[in-house]
């Protein structure tokens, strides 16, 4: 390509970016594709960076509606089946659940955001484990291991024809977004966590599910770039989980203690996951 034309085009792009900077337009991204000779930039790398940036803009402009409920009375990790069913019934409100925009939900102290999580178990009775990056956004979780995969239940997970499926639909979506190479065989609710000892805990109600899966379960690159370290995921036995209890994040410790009857580490401070 003509280098003079490329230089003029680059200058025009830069001028346009500067003229819109600070305005009402979405964030302007600068992706340097120059070949420095040390580490050539591939088309695949450029495409990935651009696609990720575009996705962030779309998600930022779209209204993310979260499933919420009035705060529940039961505390910590509750595994009573009757209580679980009663609580879910209250949340679904006879087919009329309540959704709030994420920004509003984050500011509310009168509502709890519903967050389904999965504990993955493969046919060999091994459990999925992943370690967060040492530079993860949450400082208190940097380098900590987790047994939980999931995220907020949203309005897009809601099916009025199958109201009770919202938790499973959310988990399937979240697992598809974060992992690749697994098949989901069965999803069973096993309890919920209500940790009201800090502000974040009071805003979230986590429903824990044991999910039977097949396949290898590799973490998608998007999740690796944001949260998990490369090569950090593996499958552990119950005994291996017991040996690593001190390495787990607080909610994973609580779930492992309840599901596998393991003692809590003496150093556990039970902060919100």
Protein Blocks (a to p, Z undefined) as FASTA:
>chain_A
ZZklmmmmmmmmmmmmmmmgopabdcdddddfbdehlaccdfklmmmmmmmmmmmmmmmm
pccddddddddfbecjdfbfklmmmmmmmmnnnoiacdddfklmmmpckbccdddddddd
dfkopacdddddfkbfblmlgoiacfbdcddddfklpcfklmmlmmmmmmmmmmmmmpgh
iacfbdcdfbdcddfkbfklmmpccdddddddedjhpadfklmmmmmcghkaccddfklm
mmmmmmpcfklmmmmmmmnopacdfklgoiaZZ
